[in-house]
């Protein structure tokens, strides 16, 4: 039963990570310092906030279920 739940959670994690927005539009700009806005404190709102929180909850649930299955 827990194996099936773990499988569903892992698929949901993959989907929700793919839905996340790209915070660094150009990876090379990070190295050269061209992306000053990358390290600014930007507040997430709306859908981005939901996706971030869902990723955290799914990740924590995945970890806990994996630990339970390991200890059995």
DSSP file (Angstrom, degrees, kcal/mol; ACC not computed):
  #  RESIDUE AA STRUCTURE BP1 BP2  ACC     N-H-->O    O-->H-N    N-H-->O    O-->H-N    TCO  KAPPA ALPHA  PHI   PSI    X-CA   Y-CA   Z-CA
    1    1 A X     >        0   0    0      0, 0.0     4,-1.8     0, 0.0     3,-0.2   0.000 360.0 360.0 360.0 -49.2    0.0    0.0    0.0
    2    2 A X  H  >  +     0   0    0      1,-0.2     4,-2.5     2,-0.2     5,-0.2   0.818 360.0  59.8 -67.0 -28.3    2.7    2.5    1.0
    3    3 A X  H  > S+     0   0    0      2,-0.2     4,-2.0     1,-0.2    -1,-0.2   0.900 105.4  48.1 -64.0 -39.6    4.7    1.6   -2.2
    4    4 A X  H  > S+     0   0    0      2,-0.2     4,-2.2    -3,-0.2    -2,-0.2   0.898 111.6  49.3 -67.0 -40.5    1.7    2.7   -4.3
    5    5 A X  H  X S+     0   0    0     -4,-1.8     4,-2.5     1,-0.2    -2,-0.2   0.902 110.4  51.5 -64.4 -40.7    1.4    5.9   -2.4
    6    6 A X  H  X S+     0   0    0     -4,-2.5     4,-2.3     1,-0.2    -2,-0.2   0.883 108.6  51.4 -63.5 -38.7    5.2    6.5   -2.8
    7    7 A X  H  X S+     0   0    0     -4,-2.0     4,-1.9     2,-0.2    -2,-0.2   0.919 111.3  46.8 -63.9 -44.7    4.9    5.9   -6.6
    8    8 A X  H  X S+     0   0    0     -4,-2.2     4,-2.4     1,-0.2    -2,-0.2   0.913 112.8  49.6 -64.4 -42.8    2.0    8.4   -6.9
    9    9 A X  H  X S+     0   0    0     -4,-2.5     4,-2.4     1,-0.2    -1,-0.2   0.896 108.9  52.3 -64.9 -39.3    3.9   11.0   -4.8
   10   10 A X  H  X S+     0   0    0     -4,-2.3     4,-1.9     2,-0.2    -1,-0.2   0.894 110.2  48.1 -65.6 -37.8    7.0   10.6   -6.9
   11   11 A X  H  X S+     0   0    0     -4,-1.9     4,-2.2     2,-0.2    -2,-0.2   0.910 111.6  50.5 -66.1 -41.4    5.1   11.1  -10.1
   12   12 A X  H  X S+     0   0    0     -4,-2.4     4,-2.7     1,-0.2     5,-0.2   0.875 108.1  53.0 -64.2 -36.7    3.4   14.2   -8.6
   13   13 A X  H  X S+     0   0    0     -4,-2.4     4,-2.3     2,-0.2     5,-0.2   0.921 108.8  49.6 -63.8 -42.9    6.9   15.6   -7.6
   14   14 A X  H  X S+     0   0    0     -4,-1.9     4,-1.8     1,-0.2    -2,-0.2   0.927 113.7  45.9 -61.2 -44.5    8.1   15.2  -11.1
   15   15 A X  H  X S+     0   0    0     -4,-2.2     4,-1.1     1,-0.2    -2,-0.2   0.920 113.6  47.7 -65.0 -44.3    5.1   17.0  -12.5
   16   16 A X  H  X S+     0   0    0     -4,-2.7     4,-0.6     1,-0.2    -1,-0.2   0.838 110.1  52.3 -71.1 -31.7    5.2   19.8  -10.0
   17   17 A X  H >< S+     0   0    0     -4,-2.3     3,-0.8     1,-0.2    -1,-0.2   0.888 107.3  52.7 -69.1 -37.4    8.9   20.4  -10.5
   18   18 A X  H 3< S+     0   0    0     -4,-1.8    -1,-0.2     1,-0.2    -2,-0.2   0.767 105.6  56.1 -67.5 -23.7    8.3   20.7  -14.2
   19   19 A X  H 3< S+     0   0    0     -4,-1.1    -1,-0.2    -5,-0.1    -2,-0.2   0.644  84.3 108.4 -80.1 -15.2    5.7   23.3  -13.5
   20   20 A X  S << S-     0   0    0     -3,-0.8     2,-0.1    -4,-0.6    28,-0.1  -0.320  73.9-113.8 -67.8 145.4    8.1   25.5  -11.6
   21   21 A X        -     0   0    0      1,-0.1     2,-0.7    27,-0.0    -1,-0.1  -0.375  26.7-108.1 -76.2 156.5    9.2   28.7  -13.2
   22   22 A X        -     0   0    0      1,-0.2     3,-0.1    -2,-0.1    -1,-0.1  -0.768  28.8-172.6 -87.0 117.3   12.8   29.3  -14.3
   23   23 A X  S    S+     0   0    0     -2,-0.7     2,-0.6     1,-0.2    -1,-0.2   0.749  77.7  49.6 -84.4 -24.0   14.3   31.9  -12.0
   24   24 A X        -     0   0    0      1,-0.1    -1,-0.2    14,-0.0     3,-0.2  -0.921  65.1-174.1-116.0 105.3   17.5   32.2  -14.0
   25   25 A X  S    S+     0   0    0     -2,-0.6     2,-0.4     1,-0.2    -1,-0.1   0.802  79.3  32.3 -71.5 -27.4   16.7   32.8  -17.6
   26   26 A X    >>  -     0   0    0      1,-0.1     4,-0.7     2,-0.0     3,-0.6  -0.940  64.1-163.9-133.6 112.7   20.3   32.6  -18.7
   27   27 A X  H >> S+     0   0    0     -2,-0.4     4,-0.9     1,-0.2     3,-0.7   0.823  91.5  58.1 -64.1 -32.2   22.7   30.4  -16.8
   28   28 A X  H 3> S+     0   0    0      1,-0.2     4,-1.9     2,-0.2    -1,-0.2   0.798  96.3  63.5 -68.5 -28.3   25.8   32.1  -18.3
   29   29 A X  H <>>S+     0   0    0     -3,-0.6     5,-1.6     1,-0.2     6,-1.4   0.768  96.2  58.6 -67.5 -24.9   24.6   35.4  -16.8
   30   30 A X  H <<5S+     0   0    0     -3,-0.7    -1,-0.2    -4,-0.7    -2,-0.2   0.901 107.5  45.8 -69.4 -40.5   25.0   34.0  -13.3
   31   31 A X  H  <5S+     0   0    0     -4,-0.9    -2,-0.2     1,-0.2    -1,-0.2   0.903 117.6  42.0 -69.7 -41.7   28.7   33.3  -13.9
   32   32 A X  H  <5S-     0   0    0     -4,-1.9    -1,-0.2     1,-0.0    -2,-0.2   0.602 112.1-115.6 -83.7 -10.9   29.5   36.6  -15.5
   33   33 A X  T  <5S+     0   0    0     -4,-1.0    -3,-0.2    -5,-0.2    -4,-0.1   0.622  77.7 126.6  88.8  13.3   27.4   38.6  -13.0
   34   34 A X      < +     0   0    0     -5,-1.6     2,-1.2    -6,-0.2     3,-0.2   0.706  57.6  72.7 -77.7 -19.3   24.9   39.9  -15.6
   35   35 A X    >   +     0   0    0     -6,-1.4     3,-0.8     1,-0.2     4,-0.4  -0.639  49.8 155.8 -98.7  77.3   21.9   38.6  -13.6
   36   36 A X  G >  S+     0   0    0     -2,-1.2     3,-0.7     1,-0.2    -1,-0.2   0.825  72.8  59.1 -69.0 -30.3   21.8   41.1  -10.7
   37   37 A X  G >  S+     0   0    0     -3,-0.2     3,-0.7     1,-0.2    -1,-0.2   0.598  86.2  80.4 -75.1 -10.2   18.1   40.4  -10.2
   38   38 A X  G <  S+     0   0    0     -3,-0.8    -1,-0.2     1,-0.2     4,-0.2   0.894  97.5  39.1 -64.2 -39.7   18.7   36.7   -9.6
   39   39 A X  G <  S+     0   0    0     -3,-0.7    -1,-0.2    -4,-0.4    -2,-0.2   0.366  90.5 112.9 -96.4   5.7   19.7   37.2   -6.0
   40   40 A X  S <  S-     0   0    0     -3,-0.7     2,-1.3    -4,-0.2    -3,-0.0  -0.436  80.7-105.1 -73.2 152.9   17.1   39.8   -5.1
   41   41 A X        -     0   0    0     -2,-0.1     2,-0.5     2,-0.0    -1,-0.1  -0.662  46.4-179.5 -82.7  94.8   14.5   38.8   -2.7
   42   42 A X        -     0   0    0     -2,-1.3     2,-0.4    -4,-0.2    -5,-0.0  -0.849  23.4-131.0 -99.7 129.4   11.4   38.4   -5.0
   43   43 A X        -     0   0    0     -2,-0.5     2,-0.3     1,-0.0     6,-0.1  -0.628  16.9-133.4 -82.3 130.0    8.2   37.4   -3.3
   44   44 A X        -     0   0    0     -2,-0.4     2,-0.3     4,-0.1    -1,-0.0  -0.608  29.7-178.5 -80.9 141.7    6.4   34.5   -4.8
   45   45 A X    >   -     0   0    0     -2,-0.3     3,-1.3     4,-0.0     4,-0.4  -0.961  41.2 -15.1-138.4 155.9    2.7   35.0   -5.4
   46   46 A X  T 3> S+     0   0    0     -2,-0.3     4,-1.9     1,-0.3     5,-0.1  -0.290 127.5   6.0  62.7-125.0   -0.3   33.1   -6.6
   47   47 A X  H 3> S+     0   0    0      1,-0.2     4,-2.6     2,-0.2    -1,-0.3   0.848 129.9  56.3 -66.0 -36.6    0.5   30.0   -8.6
   48   48 A X  H <> S+     0   0    0     -3,-1.3     4,-2.2     1,-0.2    -1,-0.2   0.897 108.0  48.7 -63.1 -39.8    4.3   30.2   -7.9
   49   49 A X  H  > S+     0   0    0     -4,-0.4     4,-2.4     2,-0.2    -1,-0.2   0.907 111.6  49.5 -65.8 -41.8    3.6   30.2   -4.2
   50   50 A X  H  X S+     0   0    0     -4,-1.9     4,-2.7     2,-0.2    -2,-0.2   0.920 111.4  48.7 -62.2 -44.3    1.3   27.2   -4.5
   51   51 A X  H  X S+     0   0    0     -4,-2.6     4,-2.3     2,-0.2    -2,-0.2   0.901 111.7  49.7 -64.5 -41.0    3.8   25.3   -6.6
   52   52 A X  H  X S+     0   0    0     -4,-2.2     4,-1.9     2,-0.2    -1,-0.2   0.933 114.3  43.8 -63.6 -46.2    6.6   26.0   -4.1
   53   53 A X  H  X S+     0   0    0     -4,-2.4     4,-2.5     2,-0.2    -2,-0.2   0.891 112.8  51.9 -67.3 -39.2    4.6   24.9   -1.1
   54   54 A X  H  X S+     0   0    0     -4,-2.7     4,-2.8    -5,-0.2     5,-0.2   0.890 108.5  51.9 -64.2 -38.8    3.3   21.8   -2.9
   55   55 A X  H  X S+     0   0    0     -4,-2.3     4,-2.4    -5,-0.2    -1,-0.2   0.917 111.0  47.7 -62.7 -43.1    6.9   20.8   -3.8
   56   56 A X  H  X S+     0   0    0     -4,-1.9     4,-2.5     2,-0.2    -2,-0.2   0.933 114.2  45.8 -63.5 -46.3    7.9   21.2   -0.2
   57   57 A X  H  X S+     0   0    0     -4,-2.5     4,-2.4     1,-0.2    -2,-0.2   0.925 115.1  46.5 -64.7 -45.2    4.9   19.2    1.1
   58   58 A X  H  X S+     0   0    0     -4,-2.8     4,-2.5     2,-0.2    -1,-0.2   0.894 113.0  50.2 -65.3 -39.4    5.3   16.4   -1.5
   59   59 A X  H  X S+     0   0    0     -4,-2.4     4,-2.3    -5,-0.2    -2,-0.2   0.917 112.1  46.5 -64.1 -43.9    9.1   16.2   -0.8
   60   60 A X  H  X S+     0   0    0     -4,-2.5     4,-2.4     2,-0.2    -2,-0.2   0.905 113.5  48.9 -65.6 -41.0    8.6   15.9    2.9
   61   61 A X  H  X S+     0   0    0     -4,-2.4     4,-2.6     2,-0.2     5,-0.3   0.906 110.5  51.4 -64.3 -41.6    5.9   13.3    2.5
   62   62 A X  H  X S+     0   0    0     -4,-2.5     4,-2.4     1,-0.2    -2,-0.2   0.919 111.2  48.1 -59.8 -44.8    8.1   11.4    0.1
   63   63 A X  H  X S+     0   0    0     -4,-2.3     4,-2.3     2,-0.2    -2,-0.2   0.919 112.7  47.4 -63.2 -45.2   11.0   11.4    2.6
   64   64 A X  H  X S+     0   0    0     -4,-2.4     4,-2.3     2,-0.2    -2,-0.2   0.919 113.7  46.3 -65.5 -44.4    8.8   10.3    5.5
   65   65 A X  H  X S+     0   0    0     -4,-2.6     4,-2.5     2,-0.2    -1,-0.2   0.902 112.2  51.6 -66.3 -39.5    7.2    7.4    3.6
   66   66 A X  H  X S+     0   0    0     -4,-2.4     4,-2.0    -5,-0.3    -2,-0.2   0.906 110.5  49.0 -62.1 -40.7   10.6    6.3    2.3
   67   67 A X  H  X S+     0   0    0     -4,-2.3     4,-2.1     2,-0.2    -2,-0.2   0.898 110.7  50.2 -65.1 -41.2   12.0    6.3    5.8
   68   68 A X  H  X S+     0   0    0     -4,-2.3     4,-0.8     1,-0.2    -2,-0.2   0.923 111.7  48.0 -63.2 -44.0    9.0    4.3    7.1
   69   69 A X  H  < S+     0   0    0     -4,-2.5     3,-0.3     1,-0.2    -1,-0.2   0.853 111.2  51.3 -66.0 -34.0    9.4    1.8    4.3
   70   70 A X  H  < S+     0   0    0     -4,-2.0    -1,-0.2     1,-0.2    -2,-0.2   0.886 109.5  49.8 -68.5 -39.1   13.2    1.5    5.0
   71   71 A X  H  <        0   0    0     -4,-2.1    -1,-0.2     1,-0.2    -2,-0.2   0.596 360.0 360.0 -79.7 -10.5   12.6    0.9    8.7
   72   72 A X     <        0   0    0     -4,-0.8    -1,-0.2    -3,-0.3    -2,-0.1   0.498 360.0 360.0 -76.9 360.0   10.1   -1.9    8.2
